Amino acid sequence: MGMTRPATLVVAGLAAAAVAWWMISSFYGDIPSLPWLPTVTLAALAVLEAYVAINTRQRIERRPGREPVDPLAVARYVVLAKASSLAGAIFAGFYAGLVGWLFLERTRAAGNDIPAASAGLVASLALVGAALWLERSCRVPKRPDDDNESDTSDH
């Protein structure tokens, strides 16, 4: 399994932004004001994944006072990180499209929705960052003897 490519996240975010712009411009008058629960949920996931990233990195590096990490748990964390980075990119794109449209709309309702949409964008970007950090934290660091073995096996 390879690392998450930034291009994948950018394309997902741009597609979500386009869909959000279309939906909000078509149906804004029919929807209630934006809720804060998705923002809180995204922010909580970002904090949780950042904590897991720190803890996992310390356990993989076998820092004193840390138990060794279960390889199956690391595989699960990688899957969680990959899914979260994609979901975060989609939410970030959606909120970016929403924020862009709300800034152009000159109504009181749109002005009232800007804080929730902006916070959702920030929380989504935090989730993407934390998920990519978790994915990177799950990598096993190279050992110096690994380089020596690859040098001798090439000849």
C-alpha positions as CSV (number, residue, x, y, z in Angstrom):
1,M,0.0,0.0,0.0
2,G,1.5,3.3,-1.1
3,M,1.4,6.7,0.6
4,T,-1.6,8.9,-0.1
5,R,-0.9,11.2,-3.0
6,P,-1.7,14.9,-2.6
7,A,-3.1,15.0,-6.1
8,T,-5.8,12.5,-5.1
9,L,-6.8,14.8,-2.2
10,V,-6.7,17.9,-4.3
11,V,-8.9,16.4,-7.0
12,A,-11.4,15.1,-4.4
13,G,-11.5,18.5,-2.8
14,L,-12.0,20.4,-6.0
15,A,-14.8,18.0,-7.1
16,A,-16.5,18.4,-3.7
17,A,-16.2,22.2,-4.0
18,A,-17.9,22.2,-7.4
19,V,-20.7,20.0,-6.2
20,A,-21.1,22.2,-3.0
21,W,-21.2,25.4,-5.1
22,W,-23.8,23.9,-7.4
23,M,-26.0,22.5,-4.6
24,I,-25.8,25.7,-2.4
25,S,-26.6,28.0,-5.3
26,S,-29.6,25.8,-6.3
27,F,-31.1,24.9,-2.9
28,Y,-29.8,27.5,-0.4
29,G,-33.3,28.9,0.2
30,D,-34.7,25.5,1.1
31,I,-32.1,24.4,3.7
32,P,-31.9,25.4,7.4
33,S,-28.9,27.2,8.8
34,L,-25.6,25.3,8.9
35,P,-25.2,23.0,12.0
36,W,-22.0,23.0,14.1
37,L,-22.0,19.2,14.8
38,P,-20.1,18.2,11.7
39,T,-17.4,20.8,12.5
40,V,-17.1,19.5,16.1
41,T,-16.9,15.9,14.8
42,L,-14.2,16.7,12.2
43,A,-12.2,18.6,14.8
44,A,-12.5,15.7,17.4
45,L,-11.3,13.2,14.7
46,A,-8.4,15.5,13.9
47,V,-7.3,15.7,17.6
48,L,-7.8,11.9,18.0
49,E,-5.7,11.1,15.0
50,A,-3.0,13.5,15.9
51,Y,-2.8,11.8,19.4
52,V,-2.6,8.4,17.8
53,A,0.1,9.6,15.4
54,I,2.3,10.8,18.3
55,N,1.7,7.6,20.3
56,T,2.3,5.3,17.4
57,R,5.5,7.0,16.3
58,Q,6.9,6.7,19.8
59,R,5.9,3.1,20.0
60,I,7.4,2.2,16.6
61,E,10.7,4.0,17.6
62,R,10.5,1.9,20.8
63,R,11.0,4.9,23.1
64,P,11.6,4.2,26.8
65,G,8.4,3.6,28.7
66,R,6.4,2.7,25.6
67,E,5.2,-0.8,24.8
68,P,5.9,-2.2,21.3
69,V,3.2,-1.6,18.8
70,D,1.0,-4.3,17.4
71,P,1.6,-4.6,13.7
72,L,-2.1,-5.3,13.0
73,A,-3.0,-2.1,14.9
74,V,-0.6,-0.1,12.7
75,A,-2.2,-1.6,9.6
76,R,-5.6,-0.5,10.9
77,Y,-4.2,3.0,11.7
78,V,-3.0,3.3,8.1
79,V,-6.4,2.4,6.7
80,L,-8.0,4.9,9.1
81,A,-5.5,7.6,8.0
82,K,-6.0,7.0,4.3
83,A,-9.8,7.1,4.7
84,S,-9.7,10.1,6.9
85,S,-7.5,12.1,4.6
86,L,-9.8,11.5,1.7
87,A,-12.9,12.2,3.8
88,G,-11.3,15.4,5.1
89,A,-10.4,16.5,1.6
90,I,-13.9,16.0,0.5
91,F,-15.3,17.9,3.5
92,A,-12.7,20.6,3.0
93,G,-13.7,21.0,-0.7
94,F,-17.4,21.1,0.2
95,Y,-16.9,23.7,2.9
96,A,-14.6,25.7,0.6
97,G,-17.2,25.8,-2.1
98,L,-19.8,26.7,0.6
99,V,-17.7,29.5,2.1
100,G,-16.9,30.9,-1.4
101,W,-20.6,31.1,-2.3
102,L,-21.6,32.5,1.1
103,F,-19.1,35.3,0.8
104,L,-20.5,36.3,-2.6
105,E,-24.1,36.1,-1.4
106,R,-25.3,39.3,0.3
107,T,-28.1,38.1,2.6
108,R,-28.4,38.0,6.4
109,A,-28.8,34.2,6.4
110,A,-25.6,33.7,4.3
111,G,-23.7,36.0,6.7
112,N,-24.9,34.0,9.7
113,D,-23.7,30.7,8.0
114,I,-20.2,32.0,7.3
115,P,-18.8,31.2,10.8
116,A,-20.0,27.6,10.8
117,A,-18.8,27.0,7.2
118,S,-15.4,28.6,7.9
119,A,-14.9,26.5,11.1
120,G,-15.9,23.4,9.1
121,L,-13.3,24.2,6.5
122,V,-10.6,24.7,9.2
123,A,-11.6,21.4,11.0
124,S,-11.6,19.5,7.6
125,L,-8.1,20.8,6.8
126,A,-7.0,19.8,10.3
127,L,-8.3,16.3,9.8
128,V,-6.4,16.0,6.5
129,G,-3.2,17.1,8.2
130,A,-3.7,14.8,11.2
131,A,-4.5,11.9,8.9
132,L,-1.4,12.4,6.7
133,W,0.6,12.7,9.9
134,L,-0.8,9.5,11.2
135,E,-0.1,7.7,7.9
136,R,3.5,9.0,8.0
137,S,3.9,8.0,11.7
138,C,3.0,4.4,10.8
139,R,6.0,4.0,8.6
140,V,8.8,1.9,10.0
141,P,12.0,3.9,10.0
142,K,15.0,2.5,8.0
143,R,17.7,1.0,10.1
144,P,21.3,1.7,9.2
145,D,22.0,-2.0,8.6
146,D,19.2,-2.0,5.9
147,D,21.2,0.3,3.7
148,N,24.3,-1.9,4.0
149,E,22.3,-5.0,3.0
150,S,20.9,-3.3,-0.1
151,D,24.4,-2.1,-1.1
152,T,25.9,-5.7,-0.9
153,S,22.9,-7.3,-2.6
154,D,23.2,-5.1,-5.7
155,H,26.7,-6.4,-6.6
